[in-house]
Amino acid sequence: MQSEQWKLFLAPYNQAVEELKVKLRGIRSQYELEHSNSPIEFVTGRVKPIASILDKSKRKGIPIENLEDDMQDIAGIRMMCQFVDDIKVVVNMLKNRNDLEIVEERDYITSKKDSGYRSYHVVARYPVQTVAGEKKLLVEIQIRTLSMNFWATIEHSINYKYSGNIPEDIKVRLKRAAEAAYSLDEEMSQIRGEVQEAQAIFSRKTDNDRT
Ligand code: 0O2
């Protein structure tokens, strides 16, 4: 594809990511207004860079003309939660939306990846309104805790640095770090009530300070 064709191909994906970021961030704002604890801490999104699309299409043997049907993460959304239990709440919330049609779920929390990676992936079709009519695009939504995200972000950069061939000793340390991150999640879950009560008090205080 020429650069102009890429722009046209990726435009609806950009639109999907921008729309979903607004919609999903809106849920957090609703919780904030109600002073209740949000299962969503923050939301990010990105369209896969062309180089990564080409890389993955080669690695997975996906012909360019099949990208729309066979590459599920050209549009990617990440939803970060404070607690592991929030992940289920967020997944159910996504399942109940009428603008998302869930096509696949991958639970890398119950079954972590070999690398140590943990996250819950939901692949869904999302309708984008284009001048040529409605286009239902695949989007991949990754739902994870803050500590899973911390680990994944660091591992991703190390993986990039070593072009996918992380030295064995670093791999071992990363696996250990993944378990430490998970222990942190488990510890925090144990004092969830305490944490949430403190956050509710703090949120009311900052609201009062502003008025
Ligand atoms: P980026 O930069 O986040 O877009 P595959 O791509 O073969 O691993 P598949 O079957 O297409 O996997 O889908 P999967 O595993 O559900 O999702 C792939 C995405 O999940 C990756 O996208 C990462 O975002 C994340 N991911 C999966 N495994 C790992 C891991 O071991 N470490 C980290 N840090 N992230 C992981 P991309 O395209 O790799 O990267």
py3Dmol code that shows the C-alpha trace and the ligand (Angstrom):
import py3Dmol

protein = """\
ATOM      1  CA  MET A   1       0.000   0.000   0.000  1.00  0.00           C
ATOM      2  CA  GLN A   2       1.124   3.526  -0.765  1.00  0.00           C
ATOM      3  CA  SER A   3       1.171   6.102   2.018  1.00  0.00           C
ATOM      4  CA  GLU A   4      -2.092   7.697   0.806  1.00  0.00           C
ATOM      5  CA  GLN A   5      -3.805   4.282   0.816  1.00  0.00           C
ATOM      6  CA  TRP A   6      -2.556   3.603   4.349  1.00  0.00           C
ATOM      7  CA  LYS A   7      -4.007   6.949   5.465  1.00  0.00           C
ATOM      8  CA  LEU A   8      -7.393   6.031   3.994  1.00  0.00           C
ATOM      9  CA  PHE A   9      -7.271   2.507   5.421  1.00  0.00           C
ATOM     10  CA  LEU A  10      -6.327   3.676   8.919  1.00  0.00           C
ATOM     11  CA  ALA A  11      -8.705   6.686   9.103  1.00  0.00           C
ATOM     12  CA  PRO A  12     -11.729   4.696  10.401  1.00  0.00           C
ATOM     13  CA  TYR A  13      -9.467   2.934  12.929  1.00  0.00           C
ATOM     14  CA  ASN A  14      -8.335   6.353  14.199  1.00  0.00           C
ATOM     15  CA  GLN A  15     -11.954   7.370  14.473  1.00  0.00           C
ATOM     16  CA  ALA A  16     -12.860   4.181  16.368  1.00  0.00           C
ATOM     17  CA  VAL A  17     -10.015   4.688  18.855  1.00  0.00           C
ATOM     18  CA  GLU A  18     -10.848   8.368  19.434  1.00  0.00           C
ATOM     19  CA  GLU A  19     -14.563   7.626  19.904  1.00  0.00           C
ATOM     20  CA  LEU A  20     -13.988   4.731  22.268  1.00  0.00           C
ATOM     21  CA  LYS A  21     -11.517   6.713  24.371  1.00  0.00           C
ATOM     22  CA  VAL A  22     -14.142   9.444  24.868  1.00  0.00           C
ATOM     23  CA  LYS A  23     -16.918   6.948  25.597  1.00  0.00           C
ATOM     24  CA  LEU A  24     -14.950   4.810  28.028  1.00  0.00           C
ATOM     25  CA  ARG A  25     -13.355   7.783  29.798  1.00  0.00           C
ATOM     26  CA  GLY A  26     -16.899   9.096  30.176  1.00  0.00           C
ATOM     27  CA  ILE A  27     -17.765   6.099  32.346  1.00  0.00           C
ATOM     28  CA  ARG A  28     -15.010   7.030  34.765  1.00  0.00           C
ATOM     29  CA  SER A  29     -16.262  10.608  34.884  1.00  0.00           C
ATOM     30  CA  GLN A  30     -19.746   9.364  35.758  1.00  0.00           C
ATOM     31  CA  TYR A  31     -18.363   7.438  38.731  1.00  0.00           C
ATOM     32  CA  GLU A  32     -16.369  10.501  39.781  1.00  0.00           C
ATOM     33  CA  LEU A  33     -19.460  12.702  39.742  1.00  0.00           C
ATOM     34  CA  GLU A  34     -21.231  10.204  41.940  1.00  0.00           C
ATOM     35  CA  HIS A  35     -18.235   9.967  44.287  1.00  0.00           C
ATOM     36  CA  SER A  36     -18.291   6.225  43.899  1.00  0.00           C
ATOM     37  CA  ASN A  37     -15.261   4.074  43.219  1.00  0.00           C
ATOM     38  CA  SER A  38     -14.643   3.635  39.532  1.00  0.00           C
ATOM     39  CA  PRO A  39     -13.606   0.194  38.271  1.00  0.00           C
ATOM     40  CA  ILE A  40     -11.766   2.117  35.537  1.00  0.00           C
ATOM     41  CA  GLU A  41      -8.645   4.015  36.558  1.00  0.00           C
ATOM     42  CA  PHE A  42      -7.650   5.324  33.125  1.00  0.00           C
ATOM     43  CA  VAL A  43      -8.060   4.580  29.445  1.00  0.00           C
ATOM     44  CA  THR A  44      -5.562   4.845  26.621  1.00  0.00           C
ATOM     45  CA  GLY A  45      -5.765   3.987  22.964  1.00  0.00           C
ATOM     46  CA  ARG A  46      -3.652   3.810  19.842  1.00  0.00           C
ATOM     47  CA  VAL A  47      -3.761   2.801  16.220  1.00  0.00           C
ATOM     48  CA  LYS A  48      -1.059   0.252  15.474  1.00  0.00           C
ATOM     49  CA  PRO A  49       1.834   1.913  13.612  1.00  0.00           C
ATOM     50  CA  ILE A  50       2.174   0.827   9.964  1.00  0.00           C
ATOM     51  CA  ALA A  51       5.590  -0.767  10.644  1.00  0.00           C
ATOM     52  CA  SER A  52       4.073  -2.935  13.411  1.00  0.00           C
ATOM     53  CA  ILE A  53       1.137  -3.900  11.169  1.00  0.00           C
ATOM     54  CA  LEU A  54       3.562  -5.005   8.442  1.00  0.00           C
ATOM     55  CA  ASP A  55       5.705  -6.821  10.978  1.00  0.00           C
ATOM     56  CA  LYS A  56       2.764  -8.726  12.431  1.00  0.00           C
ATOM     57  CA  SER A  57       1.285  -9.518   9.016  1.00  0.00           C
ATOM     58  CA  LYS A  58       4.610 -11.110   8.038  1.00  0.00           C
ATOM     59  CA  ARG A  59       4.980 -12.943  11.364  1.00  0.00           C
ATOM     60  CA  LYS A  60       1.421 -14.303  11.265  1.00  0.00           C
ATOM     61  CA  GLY A  61       1.177 -14.771   7.493  1.00  0.00           C
ATOM     62  CA  ILE A  62      -1.758 -12.374   7.152  1.00  0.00           C
ATOM     63  CA  PRO A  63      -2.040 -11.027   3.589  1.00  0.00           C
ATOM     64  CA  ILE A  64      -2.409  -7.229   3.442  1.00  0.00           C
ATOM     65  CA  GLU A  65      -5.823  -7.588   1.769  1.00  0.00           C
ATOM     66  CA  ASN A  66      -7.064  -9.585   4.791  1.00  0.00           C
ATOM     67  CA  LEU A  67      -5.924  -7.114   7.464  1.00  0.00           C
ATOM     68  CA  GLU A  68      -9.438  -5.876   8.179  1.00  0.00           C
ATOM     69  CA  ASP A  69     -10.738  -9.377   9.006  1.00  0.00           C
ATOM     70  CA  ASP A  70      -7.635 -11.060  10.370  1.00  0.00           C
ATOM     71  CA  MET A  71      -5.671  -8.465  12.344  1.00  0.00           C
ATOM     72  CA  GLN A  72      -7.624  -7.830  15.509  1.00  0.00           C
ATOM     73  CA  ASP A  73      -5.528  -5.137  17.149  1.00  0.00           C
ATOM     74  CA  ILE A  74      -5.101  -2.403  14.538  1.00  0.00           C
ATOM     75  CA  ALA A  75      -7.351  -0.371  16.832  1.00  0.00           C
ATOM     76  CA  GLY A  76      -6.239  -0.902  20.414  1.00  0.00           C
ATOM     77  CA  ILE A  77      -7.744   0.333  23.653  1.00  0.00           C
ATOM     78  CA  ARG A  78      -6.313  -0.221  27.130  1.00  0.00           C
ATOM     79  CA  MET A  79      -8.374   0.071  30.277  1.00  0.00           C
ATOM     80  CA  MET A  80      -6.499   0.162  33.547  1.00  0.00           C
ATOM     81  CA  CYS A  81      -8.103  -0.884  36.830  1.00  0.00           C
ATOM     82  CA  GLN A  82      -6.954  -0.567  40.437  1.00  0.00           C
ATOM     83  CA  PHE A  83      -7.978  -4.059  41.498  1.00  0.00           C
ATOM     84  CA  VAL A  84      -8.025  -7.461  39.798  1.00  0.00           C
ATOM     85  CA  ASP A  85     -11.741  -7.857  40.621  1.00  0.00           C
ATOM     86  CA  ASP A  86     -12.507  -4.642  38.721  1.00  0.00           C
ATOM     87  CA  ILE A  87     -11.425  -6.354  35.513  1.00  0.00           C
ATOM     88  CA  LYS A  88     -14.529  -8.616  35.547  1.00  0.00           C
ATOM     89  CA  VAL A  89     -16.726  -5.605  36.197  1.00  0.00           C
ATOM     90  CA  VAL A  90     -15.225  -3.783  33.220  1.00  0.00           C
ATOM     91  CA  VAL A  91     -15.538  -6.843  30.949  1.00  0.00           C
ATOM     92  CA  ASN A  92     -19.230  -7.203  31.881  1.00  0.00           C
ATOM     93  CA  MET A  93     -19.730  -3.514  31.267  1.00  0.00           C
ATOM     94  CA  LEU A  94     -18.251  -3.955  27.770  1.00  0.00           C
ATOM     95  CA  LYS A  95     -20.480  -6.978  27.128  1.00  0.00           C
ATOM     96  CA  ASN A  96     -23.561  -4.937  28.004  1.00  0.00           C
ATOM     97  CA  ARG A  97     -22.790  -2.093  25.626  1.00  0.00           C
ATOM     98  CA  ASN A  98     -24.882  -1.937  22.507  1.00  0.00           C
ATOM     99  CA  ASP A  99     -22.093  -0.360  20.450  1.00  0.00           C
ATOM    100  CA  LEU A 100     -19.766  -3.352  20.896  1.00  0.00           C
ATOM    101  CA  GLU A 101     -20.232  -6.838  19.558  1.00  0.00           C
ATOM    102  CA  ILE A 102     -17.811  -9.140  21.386  1.00  0.00           C
ATOM    103  CA  VAL A 103     -16.178 -11.663  19.059  1.00  0.00           C
ATOM    104  CA  GLU A 104     -13.433 -13.137  21.218  1.00  0.00           C
ATOM    105  CA  GLU A 105     -12.009 -13.054  24.742  1.00  0.00           C
ATOM    106  CA  ARG A 106      -8.513 -14.030  25.835  1.00  0.00           C
ATOM    107  CA  ASP A 107      -7.944 -14.432  29.545  1.00  0.00           C
ATOM    108  CA  TYR A 108      -4.225 -14.047  30.149  1.00  0.00           C
ATOM    109  CA  ILE A 109      -4.903 -13.558  33.855  1.00  0.00           C
ATOM    110  CA  THR A 110      -6.127 -17.070  34.596  1.00  0.00           C
ATOM    111  CA  SER A 111      -3.621 -18.341  32.036  1.00  0.00           C
ATOM    112  CA  LYS A 112      -0.685 -15.940  32.051  1.00  0.00           C
ATOM    113  CA  LYS A 113       1.613 -15.933  29.036  1.00  0.00           C
ATOM    114  CA  ASP A 114       5.026 -17.621  29.196  1.00  0.00           C
ATOM    115  CA  SER A 115       6.682 -14.221  29.409  1.00  0.00           C
ATOM    116  CA  GLY A 116       4.759 -13.507  32.631  1.00  0.00           C
ATOM    117  CA  TYR A 117       2.267 -11.247  30.799  1.00  0.00           C
ATOM    118  CA  ARG A 118      -1.148 -10.862  32.432  1.00  0.00           C
ATOM    119  CA  SER A 119      -4.099  -9.016  30.961  1.00  0.00           C
ATOM    120  CA  TYR A 120      -7.658  -9.687  29.795  1.00  0.00           C
ATOM    121  CA  HIS A 121      -8.235  -9.155  26.079  1.00  0.00           C
ATOM    122  CA  VAL A 122     -11.622  -8.567  24.510  1.00  0.00           C
ATOM    123  CA  VAL A 123     -11.930  -8.392  20.728  1.00  0.00           C
ATOM    124  CA  ALA A 124     -15.063  -6.638  19.534  1.00  0.00           C
ATOM    125  CA  ARG A 125     -16.647  -5.183  16.427  1.00  0.00           C
ATOM    126  CA  TYR A 126     -17.314  -1.479  16.694  1.00  0.00           C
ATOM    127  CA  PRO A 127     -19.393   0.453  14.139  1.00  0.00           C
ATOM    128  CA  VAL A 128     -17.815   3.589  12.711  1.00  0.00           C
ATOM    129  CA  GLN A 129     -19.906   5.953  10.607  1.00  0.00           C
ATOM    130  CA  THR A 130     -18.008   6.891   7.453  1.00  0.00           C
ATOM    131  CA  VAL A 131     -19.053   8.902   4.411  1.00  0.00           C
ATOM    132  CA  ALA A 132     -19.421   5.567   2.615  1.00  0.00           C
ATOM    133  CA  GLY A 133     -21.725   4.216   5.328  1.00  0.00           C
ATOM    134  CA  GLU A 134     -21.237   2.171   8.471  1.00  0.00           C
ATOM    135  CA  LYS A 135     -18.057   0.124   8.857  1.00  0.00           C
ATOM    136  CA  LYS A 136     -17.791  -2.443  11.623  1.00  0.00           C
ATOM    137  CA  LEU A 137     -14.156  -2.617  12.657  1.00  0.00           C
ATOM    138  CA  LEU A 138     -12.352  -5.004  14.947  1.00  0.00           C
ATOM    139  CA  VAL A 139     -10.923  -3.426  18.080  1.00  0.00           C
ATOM    140  CA  GLU A 140      -8.856  -5.105  20.768  1.00  0.00           C
ATOM    141  CA  ILE A 141      -9.528  -3.924  24.307  1.00  0.00           C
ATOM    142  CA  GLN A 142      -6.918  -4.894  26.878  1.00  0.00           C
ATOM    143  CA  ILE A 143      -8.086  -4.709  30.478  1.00  0.00           C
ATOM    144  CA  ARG A 144      -5.454  -4.938  33.201  1.00  0.00           C
ATOM    145  CA  THR A 145      -4.513  -3.649  36.625  1.00  0.00           C
ATOM    146  CA  LEU A 146      -2.089  -0.780  37.120  1.00  0.00           C
ATOM    147  CA  SER A 147       0.596  -3.192  38.215  1.00  0.00           C
ATOM    148  CA  MET A 148       0.036  -5.529  35.224  1.00  0.00           C
ATOM    149  CA  ASN A 149       0.318  -2.417  33.049  1.00  0.00           C
ATOM    150  CA  PHE A 150       3.547  -1.318  34.730  1.00  0.00           C
ATOM    151  CA  TRP A 151       5.065  -4.728  34.057  1.00  0.00           C
ATOM    152  CA  ALA A 152       3.792  -4.950  30.455  1.00  0.00           C
ATOM    153  CA  THR A 153       5.064  -1.479  29.588  1.00  0.00           C
ATOM    154  CA  ILE A 154       8.545  -2.235  30.856  1.00  0.00           C
ATOM    155  CA  GLU A 155       8.675  -5.702  29.306  1.00  0.00           C
ATOM    156  CA  HIS A 156       7.495  -4.225  25.986  1.00  0.00           C
ATOM    157  CA  SER A 157      10.410  -1.753  25.901  1.00  0.00           C
ATOM    158  CA  ILE A 158      12.946  -4.407  26.894  1.00  0.00           C
ATOM    159  CA  ASN A 159      11.542  -6.688  24.203  1.00  0.00           C
ATOM    160  CA  TYR A 160      11.902  -3.856  21.679  1.00  0.00           C
ATOM    161  CA  LYS A 161      15.471  -3.158  22.784  1.00  0.00           C
ATOM    162  CA  TYR A 162      16.443  -6.795  22.213  1.00  0.00           C
ATOM    163  CA  SER A 163      14.273  -7.194  19.060  1.00  0.00           C
ATOM    164  CA  GLY A 164      12.301  -9.969  20.715  1.00  0.00           C
ATOM    165  CA  ASN A 165      15.350 -11.897  21.895  1.00  0.00           C
ATOM    166  CA  ILE A 166      15.570 -10.966  25.553  1.00  0.00           C
ATOM    167  CA  PRO A 167      18.631 -12.558  27.236  1.00  0.00           C
ATOM    168  CA  GLU A 168      17.731 -15.514  29.451  1.00  0.00           C
ATOM    169  CA  ASP A 169      18.794 -13.877  32.752  1.00  0.00           C
ATOM    170  CA  ILE A 170      16.615 -10.823  32.072  1.00  0.00           C
ATOM    171  CA  LYS A 171      13.722 -13.105  31.070  1.00  0.00           C
ATOM    172  CA  VAL A 172      13.979 -14.849  34.438  1.00  0.00           C
ATOM    173  CA  ARG A 173      14.016 -11.514  36.269  1.00  0.00           C
ATOM    174  CA  LEU A 174      11.032 -10.299  34.266  1.00  0.00           C
ATOM    175  CA  LYS A 175       9.090 -13.452  35.172  1.00  0.00           C
ATOM    176  CA  ARG A 176       9.950 -12.853  38.816  1.00  0.00           C
ATOM    177  CA  ALA A 177       8.901  -9.217  38.478  1.00  0.00           C
ATOM    178  CA  ALA A 178       5.583 -10.368  36.959  1.00  0.00           C
ATOM    179  CA  GLU A 179       4.944 -12.535  40.023  1.00  0.00           C
ATOM    180  CA  ALA A 180       5.887  -9.624  42.322  1.00  0.00           C
ATOM    181  CA  ALA A 181       3.450  -7.396  40.444  1.00  0.00           C
ATOM    182  CA  TYR A 182       0.752 -10.021  40.881  1.00  0.00           C
ATOM    183  CA  SER A 183       1.515 -10.306  44.611  1.00  0.00           C
ATOM    184  CA  LEU A 184       1.061  -6.552  44.836  1.00  0.00           C
ATOM    185  CA  ASP A 185      -2.365  -6.939  43.204  1.00  0.00           C
ATOM    186  CA  GLU A 186      -3.265  -9.688  45.668  1.00  0.00           C
ATOM    187  CA  GLU A 187      -2.113  -7.634  48.663  1.00  0.00           C
ATOM    188  CA  MET A 188      -4.068  -4.597  47.485  1.00  0.00           C
ATOM    189  CA  SER A 189      -7.171  -6.752  46.986  1.00  0.00           C
ATOM    190  CA  GLN A 190      -6.949  -7.734  50.651  1.00  0.00           C
ATOM    191  CA  ILE A 191      -7.222  -4.085  51.744  1.00  0.00           C
ATOM    192  CA  ARG A 192      -9.543  -2.996  48.943  1.00  0.00           C
ATOM    193  CA  GLY A 193     -12.248  -1.739  51.327  1.00  0.00           C
ATOM    194  CA  GLU A 194      -9.746   0.383  53.237  1.00  0.00           C
ATOM    195  CA  VAL A 195      -8.228   1.838  50.053  1.00  0.00           C
ATOM    196  CA  GLN A 196     -11.609   2.676  48.517  1.00  0.00           C
ATOM    197  CA  GLU A 197     -12.916   4.300  51.687  1.00  0.00           C
ATOM    198  CA  ALA A 198      -9.813   6.494  51.839  1.00  0.00           C
ATOM    199  CA  GLN A 199     -10.176   7.437  48.170  1.00  0.00           C
ATOM    200  CA  ALA A 200     -13.856   8.367  48.595  1.00  0.00           C
ATOM    201  CA  ILE A 201     -12.969  10.630  51.556  1.00  0.00           C
ATOM    202  CA  PHE A 202     -10.138  12.184  49.563  1.00  0.00           C
ATOM    203  CA  SER A 203     -12.302  12.749  46.476  1.00  0.00           C
ATOM    204  CA  ARG A 204     -14.992  14.552  48.566  1.00  0.00           C
ATOM    205  CA  LYS A 205     -12.289  16.664  50.224  1.00  0.00           C
ATOM    206  CA  THR A 206     -10.761  17.820  46.913  1.00  0.00           C
ATOM    207  CA  ASP A 207     -14.266  18.568  45.590  1.00  0.00           C
ATOM    208  CA  ASN A 208     -15.030  20.699  48.651  1.00  0.00           C
ATOM    209  CA  ASP A 209     -11.666  22.478  48.408  1.00  0.00           C
ATOM    210  CA  ARG A 210     -12.502  23.463  44.830  1.00  0.00           C
ATOM    211  CA  THR A 211     -15.891  25.001  45.694  1.00  0.00           C
TER     212      THR A 211
END
"""
ligand_1 = """\
40
0O2
P 1.529 -3.337 20.772
O 2.673 -2.377 20.649
O 0.933 -3.341 22.152
O 0.529 -3.187 19.703
P 0.684 -11.807 19.242
O 0.690 -10.469 18.573
O 1.066 -12.947 18.384
O 1.455 -11.777 20.570
P -2.230 -12.088 19.176
O -2.739 -13.477 19.120
O -2.366 -11.250 17.970
O -0.757 -12.120 19.749
O -3.012 -11.333 20.273
P -2.817 -11.138 21.794
O -1.760 -11.981 22.394
O -4.174 -11.202 22.409
O -2.380 -9.628 21.815
C -1.173 -9.138 21.424
C -0.975 -7.860 22.201
O -1.063 -8.167 23.595
C 0.407 -7.297 22.011
O 0.392 -6.405 20.948
C 0.669 -6.609 23.333
O -0.010 -5.371 23.414
C 0.009 -7.564 24.295
N 0.921 -8.652 24.690
C 0.759 -9.962 24.432
N 1.762 -10.681 24.963
C 2.568 -9.805 25.590
C 3.789 -9.951 26.342
O 4.327 -11.039 26.551
N 4.343 -8.792 26.806
C 3.780 -7.578 26.622
N 4.405 -6.502 27.113
N 2.649 -7.414 25.898
C 2.052 -8.506 25.396
P 1.738 -6.110 20.125
O 1.379 -6.041 18.707
O 2.800 -7.066 20.515
O 2.226 -4.750 20.625
"""
view = py3Dmol.view(width=600, height=400)
view.addModel(protein, "pdb")
view.setStyle({"model": 0}, {"cartoon": {"style": "trace"}})
view.addModel(ligand_1, "xyz")
view.setStyle({"model": 1}, {"stick": {}})
view.zoomTo()
view.show()
